[in-house]
Amino acid sequence: MAKFGRKPAPDTSSDTKPWHKQKPDDMGQTVQRIVDGYKTEQSGRRFRYIRTLERYEGRHMAGYSAHSYVSSGEDDAVYKLDRLRLIRSAVSSAVASVYAPQKPKPQFQTLGATWATRRKAYRLDRICEGIINQRQGRWINVWAFMTDAGVDSALQGVACVKVEADRKKKRITHKLVPSPDLFCDPAEGRDPQNLFQRAPLDEFTAFKMWPDAAAAIRGAKEYEWYGRTSGTRPRATKVIEIVYAWRLPVSDDEPGKWCAVINGTVVDSGEWTAPAFPFVFLVWEPHRDGFWASGIDDEGAAIAEECSEVDKRLMFREIVASGKRIYYRPGSVTKDDLALNDACVAVPVAEGNEFPEESISIPFSPLELDFKKGKVAEFWDAIGVSQVSAAARREPGVQSGLAIMTLNDTKAGRQLVKSQRYEQAYVDLAHQYVWRLRELAEEDPDFVVTWPGKSMLRQVKWSDADTEDDAFSVAVAPSSALPHDPAGRQEMVQDMYKSSLISQETAKMLIGWPDLDSELNVENSESEYIDSLIEAYLDAERETWTQADYQAPEGFIFNKVGAIRRFASAWFRARIDQRSLPPAERLKAEFNIALLSRYIRELDALMVPPGPPPGAGMPAPAGAPPPTPDQLAAPKPQAA
């Protein structure tokens, strides 16, 4: 355990050891010294981050925090660097075309494991989907959060998403960390083994989390916002700096290390067993060496400034050339009438003099306008984003949905790699979820994960879903290639439906009209019920299964053929999985497959029209009472 309070003089003999091999007292001092050194040595990264943010926001920024937005106003000098707002427009267009249309969903796959492991992978899949659908602060889900992170990726080159395990609320949280607040040793190249982070922390929260470190927390200096000093500003609470450090494991037998440091004192630490830092990095254009990347501002800022300079010169020339003069005889008009022509210059002409003839001057030639348009097009070509898409209009002469989709694919060809990186980020997120949930389970062996289903919350015990990292892999299905405008999307879906590639229910979901939600809920409830039965039968265990757990098919199932098709598909998939299992596991899987077979046979029997009952067609005896509801609901006797 780390000792809090007054620290003795550091042991100089430990200076030769790496920080993660030192004693807690020395470790805190070393980590604090490393981060302070990186803050000075890598200050260029911070200045570049602020200058890029200034061009995007069009205002002077003393730093990159909320303080800068509150205290900084508009600045003409900064605004004129990008008069046409090309950088902001390009970033918004890149996010809208690369990140926003996609909603990747990680899928867990087993690598030839047992039947139980395969079912665990299925539960991991559901848990991951539930985490993605959870609200993240002001964002409604992780997809909305990652779309916002795409702004940092496109603008600054990299978005740093920190995935944490909230021990108080027992859930996974996401934070977007500015890249200048992360440090790694450039000598470690593209794959650093050590990572450091500085972050603001509410002093009250720090006292609650680490009451034994009260002395270190009280003596901590206020967090440096890289703007004006905050000591004289009104504050609701004091915000101090906390420093985190991670060292990756050397091997499976030698775990890594992590620690949290306040004012040179280790307030929390432990082993780090995950093979990656608790960050997911969404990059735009990676540097050929090193850990960071370039963004749109790096690619097109110089051309954007040239476009702004050309536009400014043309504007001044237009103002000068548009000056108009009005000539009049003294006394022929009143002063009030002259006051109505303030935009013009009124010149009196004495009697006996002729009115001057004024020639109209053209401010600039069409070639100069074409030059400006060419410079703007050069900017869009340099960053690889469609200018027409940024202007939110269709290409001339392109009307059909298929043509729009083909054209969009052509435009997005250069950004295909970035779209794949975005999908890969969700694979990294899925791994982070598993590692963070294990941290929560270490403190609570009976930890239960809750995730939202379509109509109700669902729960699963984490120990029933966790499995070894080598037993599964994570993949993300490629994003849809459907056009995003309503007309193009509708035409594409109609063509797929007419070609019998999709069903009517699928077509309604792909169109994405909100008015269809209530109808889809009615139509899909039966399919959801069938899928829930399939899941229950595949998860069933012979030791705990009772006859009451089985639900026979109901005669009022509307789409019996569709239900049999879904059960049959699950049956075939289970048979395929069963063939790759060890002999002992095959016998266990046979029980689950038998449940599927039983349901299929019973549902198939319901589809056979019953024969006429004995005595059918004979008139009922006179005076016989009508059958009661209980008699009608009673099951019919089955023939032997």
KAUR-V83663 format. One record per backbone hydrogen bond with DSSP energy under -0.5 kcal/mol. NH is the residue of the N-H (numbers start at 1). CO is the residue of the C=O. Records with the same first field share a line. If there is no record, write none. Layout:
# KAUR-V83663
NH->CO / CO
This chain:
# KAUR-V83663
12->10
14->11
15->12
16->13
17->14
21->18
22->19
27->23
28->24
29->25
30->26
31->27
32->28
33->29
34->30
35->31
36->32
37->33
38->34
39->35
40->36
41->37
42->38
43->40
45->42
46->42
47->43
48->44
49->45
50->46
51->47
52->48
53->49
54->50
55->51
56->52
57->53
58->54
59->54
60->73
68->65
69->65
70->66
71->67
72->68
79->75
80->76
81->78
82->79
83->80
85->82
89->85
90->86
91->87
92->88
93->89
94->90
95->91
96->92
97->93
98->94
99->94 / 95
100->95
102->99
107->475
109->473
111->471
112->110
118->114
119->115
120->116
121->117
122->118
123->119
124->120
125->121
126->122
127->123
128->124
129->125
130->126
131->127
132->128
133->129
134->130 / 131
136->139
137->135
139->136
142->132
143->132
145->141
146->142
147->143
148->144
149->145
150->146
151->148
152->148
153->149
154->150
155->151
156->152
157->152 / 153
158->152
159->282
160->177
161->159 / 280
162->160 / 175
163->161 / 278
164->162 / 173
166->164 / 171
167->165
170->166
171->166
173->164
175->162
177->160 / 175
181->178
182->179
183->196
186->184
188->185
189->186
191->188
195->246
196->183
197->244
198->181
199->242
201->240
203->238
206->202
207->203
208->204
209->205
210->206
213->210
214->211
217->213
218->214
219->215
220->217
223->239
225->223
233->230
240->201 / 238
241->221
242->199
243->261
244->197
245->259
246->195
247->257
248->193
249->274
250->254
251->254
256->272
257->247
258->270
259->245
260->268
261->243
262->265
265->262
267->260 / 265
268->260
270->258
272->256
273->271
279->277
280->161
282->159 / 280
283->281
284->157
285->294
287->292
294->285
296->154
297->155
299->295
300->296
301->297
304->300
305->301
306->302
307->303
308->304
309->305
310->306
311->307
312->308
313->309
314->310
315->311
316->312
317->313
318->314
319->315
320->316
321->317
322->318
323->320
326->345
328->347
330->349
332->329
338->334
339->335
340->336 / 337
341->338
342->339
344->341
345->324
346->344
347->326 / 345
349->328
353->350
358->356
359->357
361->359
363->361
368->365
369->365
370->366
371->367
372->368
373->369
374->370
375->371
376->372
377->373
378->374
379->375
380->376
381->377
382->378
383->379
384->380
385->380
390->386
391->387
392->389
393->388
398->395
399->397
404->400
405->401
406->402
407->403
408->404
409->405
410->406
411->407
412->408
413->410
414->411
416->413
419->415
420->416
421->417
422->418
423->419
424->420
425->421
426->422 / 423
427->423
428->424
429->425
430->426
431->427
432->428
433->429
434->430
435->431
436->432
437->433
438->434
439->435
440->436
441->437
442->438
443->439
444->440
447->444
449->460
451->458
453->456
458->451
460->449
462->447
464->461
465->462
466->462
471->468
472->469
473->109
475->107
477->105
489->485
490->486
491->487
492->488
493->489
494->490
495->491
496->492
497->493
498->494
499->495
500->497
501->496
502->496
507->503
508->504
509->505
510->506
511->507
512->508
513->508
516->513
517->514
520->516
521->517
522->518
523->519
524->520
525->521
527->523
528->524
529->525
530->526
531->527
532->528
533->529
534->530
535->531
536->532
537->533
538->534
539->535
540->536
544->541
545->541
549->546
550->547
552->550
557->554
560->558
563->559
564->560
565->561
566->562
567->563
568->564
569->565
570->566
571->567
572->568
573->569
574->570
575->571
576->572
577->573
578->574
579->575
580->576 / 577
581->578
586->582
587->583
588->584
589->585
590->586
591->587 / 588
592->588
593->589
594->590
595->591
596->592
597->593
598->594
599->595
600->596
601->597
602->598
603->599
604->600
605->601
606->602
607->603 / 604
608->604 / 605
609->607
616->613
618->615
624->621
632->628
633->629
634->630
